[in-house]
Amino acid sequence: MKQIRILWTDDEIDLLKPYIIFLEEKGYSVSTANNGEEALELVRDQAFNLIFLDENMPGLSGLETLDRIKSISPSVPVVMITKSEEENIMDEAIGSKIADYLIKPVNPKQILLTIKKNIDTRRLVSQKTTSAYQIQFSQIGTLINVANSFDHWVEIYRKLVYWEHELENLDESGMNEVLAMQWTDANSGFMKFIKSNYSEWFDDNTEERPIMSPQIFSKFIFPQLEEKKVAVILIDNLRYDQWKLIEEEINHLFKVDEEHIFCSILPTATQYARNSIFAGLMPAEIKQLMPDYWLDDEDEGGKNMHEEQLCRAQLQRKGINKTFHYEKISKQKHGKKIVENFSDLIKYDLNVLVYNFVDMLSHARTEMDMIKELAYDDRSYRSLTLSWFNNSYLLDVIRLISENNMQLVLTTDHGAVRVNNPVKVVGDRKTSANLRYKQGKNLNYPVKEVYEVTHPEKIHLPKTNMSSSYIFAGNNDYMIYPNNFNHFVNHFRNTFQHGGISLEEMLIPCVILSPIS
């Protein structure tokens, strides 16, 4: 490990020789200065990890020296040491962004604790976190091998997201690689689970089916309307890991009453999953009962143009007599308008707001080199989502929902997964274009690498003709036609896609939050 360099500045530095020896015996490199001017010369010439600075020195005072140190090396932590306990001196030092404040006389243990707090914290946290994950690694591996229910996979997914969050900011590339391999194992196991169980969830007598897209309003939203006005925010294409970052940004506004992970239907695509949420029906039933509100993959036109009508029909079908308002926000100007006119929204019992940014981000990342650079992996993809959220009008809307004491339900329609393994698929011109699922007739594909559904009616999906079938990619696969194969393989590799089977796409959040008064 690289030796930590400390600068100690005090006009009575000779009296501190025992402290210097103590720190050097602990493995630290300690330079000394008798006054502020000497300290500044050393800071100009050398790089230090931490500076101890006496507040009361002849010539340049400690506060004056602190100010000049920060102009030379603004990121170095400075610990102020003083005999004075006057509050104004403490306030001025803290306002100058000191890292810590010690009052004389100090003892060696205080000094050592301050060093560990300001320098060694990251290393100590890294060691403890790495050790904890190593213990959990085998437990998660066992869970992956024996998982035989949806709840098991939810538990696995929560654990993987937790450890991803814990490890990603540490300098532990080895552990991150191990975690990445465990993600791969988990998604491979989840693919097998879905292939074995998904169609059976639609049997009338099954008790194993998880809560899925059509049940979201009836299970999580309509019950909230009995006590309060409810705002539903649906952020398109929001993964569970992205929600966990957003949660940290709004926990001063809302407390989490319930955090559910439900199962998106297949295909995990907006046309299917979000229409299903708003209609409270599976896609085949939407097409059969409300054909004017459904377009097939091969049809021209927007596939999610009737969400408001589908939701109103669900309210009516469930006998819920509440005032209702719906808006879809895909541009900043519209988001600002929502904030400015929020007083109009609070008149309604149920407000549903759909925000499209995350989905737009994933698609833009595929097509724009600049976005690819900004969101080159899962960590940066999360970071870009968080940056958008913190600077969006959506955060302003959430503040207003809290201030007006409304219940908030935050959810999504599906997630996305970063793909890197191409799979060749052959189909005719009418075959759907999505990279994670294909719908059409006479499809030619490697059977073992996809989940094939030759009878779509069994999983309540519509057919465009009698011989239509669906195939779904799993793991990190993406389906490419043979024509110009290498070009499209390179174009879509390491992009975020949805429509298929993965923990990230199918296991998605629905969170019920109450305002903090």
N, C-alpha and C positions, 0 to 999 in steps of 0.2 A: 504494500500500500504506500502511496506517495506520502512523504513526511509532511506534517502540518506545520506551517510557518506562522509564528505569533510575534507581534510587535508589542512591547510593553513600554509605555511612556510615563515617566514620573520624575519629578525633580529630586526625589529622594530614592532613586533607583538602587543605590548601593545598599540601602537598608532592606531591599527586597530580594537580595541574593539567595536566601533560602527558598523563596518561591520559584525563582528561576531554575535552581538546581532540581527542585521537586518536579517541575514540568519537563525538564530535559531527561530526567530519569524515567519519566512516563513515555518518552519517545518523541516529544515535541521539540521543534527547533525554535529557540526564543532569541529575538534581537531586542536590544534596549535603546532607549533614547532618554536624555535628561530634560528635554524641553520640547515645545511644539515645533520649533524650527528644525531641530534634528529629526523629529518624527516625520515631518513633511519631506525632508531630503530622502529618508529611507523609503517612504511610500512612493516617491517618484522613481526610485531606482530598482525597487524590488516588489514582488507580489506577495502579499500576506493573506492568510486565511482568516485571521482574527486580530483585532487591535484592542489592547487594554489602554485606557487613556485617563490619566489623573485630571480631575476637574479644576483643581486649584494649583496653578503653576505660575511662576514669574514669567514675564514676557507675554507670549501668546497664552491666553487662558485655554482651558480644556474645551470650552464651547467654541471658541474661535478656531482652535486647531481642528476640532470635529468638522466644522463647516468647510475648511479648506481640504481636509482629507476626502470629504464626500465629493468635492469638485474634481479631485484627481482620480479617485477610485470609488465611485458611488455604490458599488455592490458589496464592498468589504464590510463585514459586521464589526461594529465598534461597541465596546463595553465601557461605559463611563464609571469611574471609581472616584468617590468623593467623601469628605468628612461631613459635608453639609446635608441636612435633611430638609432644607427649605423647599417648600412645594413648588415655588416659581422656578427654581433651578431644575428640579425634576421635570416639570412641564416643558421647559425650554429644551432640555436634552432629549426628551421623548419626542417632542415636535420636530427635532432635527434627525429623527429616525435612527436613534441608537438601537442596538440589538438587545442590550440589557443594562441594568443599573445596579451597582453594588456600593454599599456604604461601609467606609472604614470603621473599625479594623476588619479586614477580610481574613478568612482562613483558607488553607490549601484546598479543602474539600469544596468550598464555595467556588473557587477558581476552576477546579476540575469540572464541577457540575455545569458551570457556565460554558466551558469549552465544548463539553459533550452536547449541551442543548443547542449551541449555535453552529457547531461544525460536524459533530459525530452523529447527530440525530438521523440524518439520511442513511448513513451507513448502518446504524443500529436498527433502524426501522427495516432497512433492506434485509439484514440478516434475519431478523425475527419473522418478517413476512415470508421470506424464502423458506425458512424452516417450517413455518406453519403450512405452507402449500405442499411442501414435500410430504408432510404427514397426511394431508388431505388427498394427495395424488392417488394413492392406492385405494382409498375409500371411494373416490369418484370413479376410478377405473372399475372397481367391483360393481358399483351402481350401474354403470354403463352395460356391463356384461349381463346383469340379472334383470334389468328394467323390463317390465312387462305390462305397464299401465301408463296412461297419460300423466298421472300424478307423479310417477317416477321420473318421467322425462322433464316435467316442470322443475322438480327438485334438482336434477342434474343441470338444467339450463341456468337456474338461479345461481348455483354454485360456480359454474364456469364464468358467468358474467361478473360475479363478485371477485373471483380471483384475477380475472382480466383487468378489472379496475384497480385492484390492489398492486398488481405487478407491473402495470404498464409505465408507471412513472419512476421505476427503480432501474438502476444500471445492472440489470440481471438478464442479459440477452439469452443466456442458457435456459433460465426458467421460462422465459417467454416462448422459447422454441418448444420446450416440453409441453407447455399449456396449449400451443398451437396444434401439436400432435394429438393432444387429448380432445381438442375441439373436433379434429378430423375423425377420431374414433367415435365420438358421440354422434356426429351427424351421420356417419355410416350406420351405426346402430339404430338411429332414429328412422332412417330410410327403410331399413328392414322392418321396423315396428309398424310404420305406416303402410307398407305394402301388405303386411299380414292382417292389419286390423281396420284400415280406413273404411272399406266398403261395408264391413260388418256394423259399423256405427249407425248405419241407416236402417238396420232391421228394426221393426216395430217393437220387438220384445227385448231389445238390448238394454242393459243397465250400465254398460261400459262407456257409452258415448260421453265425451267431455262437452262442456259448453262451447258452442261453435258460433260462427258469425250471425246466423239468423236469430239467436237467442239473446243477443247483447242488450237490446232495448228492453225486452220483457224481464230479463233477469237482473239487470244492473241499473237501468235508467228509470223505467216506469215506477218502480217502488219508491224512488226518491221523491217523486212528484206528490206523494201523499202528504208530505210535511213542508216542503219548501219549493220555491222556484228553482229550476235546474238549468244550468248551462252545460251543454255537451260540446267539448272541443275534440274534434277528430283530426289528428295530424296524420295525413296520408303517408304511409310507408315508414312509420316510426317503429324502430326496434326497441326491445325491452332495455338494452344497454343505454340507448339514447334517452329513454324515459328516466333512468336512474340518475343521469346527469341533470336533467331538467328538474327532477325532484329536489335536488340540493339547492336550486336557484329559487324555488317558491316555498320552501319549508317555513319561511317567516310569514307567509300569507295564508297557507293552508296546512292542515294536518291530514294525514292519510287515514281514512276510516277503513277502507278495504283496498287491497291491491290484488287483483286477480290476473292470472295469465290464462287466456282462453285460446282456443284453436281456430285459426283462420281456415276456412274451407279451401279446397283446391278447385281451380287454380288460385294461387295466392297472388292474384292480379286485381287491380282496381275494378275492372269491369264486372268481375264475379263477386269478389269478397265484399266490396263496399255496397254494391247494389243489394246484396244479400242482407247486410246489416240493416240498411234502411227499410227494406221491404219486410224483414222478418220472415223471409222465405228463401228456399234454395233456388238457384238460377232456373232450373227446369220449371218450377212452379211459377216463377215470375213470368217466364215466357208463355206459359199456358194460361195463367189467370189475367195477366196484364200485358198482352203482346205489344201494345203501343209503347210500352216503356222499356222494351228490350231490343237490343241489336246483337246479332251474332258476330263472331270474330271477322268474318269476311264482309260484313255489311259496312257501307260507308257511313261516316258520321260519328259524333261523340257518343261514347258508350255509357257515360255517367251524367246524362243531361236531365234525368228525371228523379233525382234523389229526393227532392222535396215532395213530389207527388207520391213516391213510394212510401215515404215516412208518414205522410198524411193518411194514406190508405191503411197503414199498419195501426195508427192511432185509432182510426175508425173501427177497424176489425177487432181490436182489443177492447172497444167500448170506453176509451179514455177521452173524456170531454175536457180537454185543457187547451188553452190558447198556445199557438205554436208558431215559431219563426225559424227560418232556415236561410243561411247565406254560405256561399263558397268563396274563399279568399285566395287568390292566386297572384295578386299584385300588391305592392306596398301601398299604393294609393288607396286601394280598397280597404286594406288593413287600417290605415289612418282614419278613413271614413267611419269604420266601425267604432273606433275609440271616440271620435267626435260626436257620434250619434248614439252613444251607449244609453243615454236616458230613454231613448225609444225602445231599446231592447228589454229593459227591466219591466216593461208592461206585460211581457209574455210569461206564461208559466214555464214554457220549455223553449230554450234557444239552442239551436244546433248550428255550430260554426265549423266549417271544414277548411283546413289550411293545407295547401298543396306544396309548400316549399320543399320538404324533405324528398318527396317524390321527384320534384323538378331538379333538385340537386343531384340525385342519383342518375337521372337521365342526362343532365348536362355534363356530368363527369364522364359519361361514355363518349360524348361527342366533342368535348372541349379540352384541349391539352392543358390549359391553365388550371381548370378545375381538377383534372387528373393529378396535377402536381400538388394542389392544395389538399386533396383527399386521396392520397396514394395508398392508404391502408385503413384498417378498421379504426385504429386510434385517431388518425387525422380526420376520418369521416365523422366520428363522434365529435371531435373538436370543432369542426366546421358547423355541424348542426347546433352545437351549444353557442357558438359565436353568433349565428343567425338568431337564435332564440333570445339571447340577452340584448340584442339590438333591434328586436322586432316590435311591431305594434301588438303582437300576440301577448307579450309580457305585460303591456299596458292594459290589455283587455282582462287578463287574469287578475291584475291588481283591482280593476273596477268590479269584477265579479266578487272578489273578497270584500271590498268596501261596501257592496250592496247586499252582503250576507246571503249570497246565493250558493246553493250546492253546485259543486263542479264535478263533472265526470270527464276524465281525459282518457282518450282511447285512440285506436288506429284501425286500419283495415287489414294490413299485412306488413311484414318486414322485408328485408332484402339481404342477400348473401353475396360475398365477393367470390366471383367464379374464376377458375384458372385451368379447368380440364375440359377440352373440347370433345364432343361426342358427335359422330356423323349421323345425320338423319336425312332420309330422302322422302320428299312429298311433292304433291302437285302444286299448281299455282295458287290454289285456294287454301293451302295449309296455313295456319296462323303463324305470325312472324315472331312471336315471343321466344326468347332463348331458353326459358326454363320449362315451358310446356308447349306442346303442339296439339292442335285439334284439326282433324281432316280425315280423308279416306286414303286407303292404299299407302299408308305410312310404312317405311322400311327403316328399322332401327335395331340396335343391339339390345335384345330383350333383357339381359341380365343387368344392364346399366340404367334402366328406366323403370318407372312404375306404369304399367300399361293398363288402360281401362277400355276394354273393347265393347263394353255395354254401359255407356254413360248414364243410362237411366238408373243404374244401381246406386250411383252416388249423386243422383239428382242433378245431373248436368244436361243441358239441351243438346240435341243432335241437329246438324244442318241437313243430313240425309241419313238413309237407313244404315249405311256402312260406316258412319262416323265413329272415330275412336279418339281417345286422349292419351298422351304419354307425358309423364312428368319426370324432369331431371331431379336428381338428389345430390347430396354432398356438395361439392364445388364444381359440378359439371355445367356445361352450357352446350346447347344443341346447334350445330352448324351444318348447312347444306354443303354438299361436295363441290358445287360450283364456286370457284374462286376461294377455295377452302382456306388456304394459308393467310390470305388477306384478312378475312373475317375472324379467323382465330386470333391473330395479333391485335385486331381492332378491339375485340371484346374481352380479351384476357385481362384479368384483374379489374373488371368493372363490377359494379353492384347491380344485381339483377333480382327479379322476383317473378313468381309464377309457379315455382316448383316446391320441393320438399326439403326443408332444413329447419333446425331449431329457430334460426333467426327469422325465417319467413313465416312460420306457422304458429309459433308460440309468442303471443303478443299481449301487451298490457291493456287492461281496463281498470282504471283507478278512480275510486270514489273519494272525494276530498271535501272537507268542511272548512269554512273560513275561520281563521283565528281572530277572535274579537279583541 
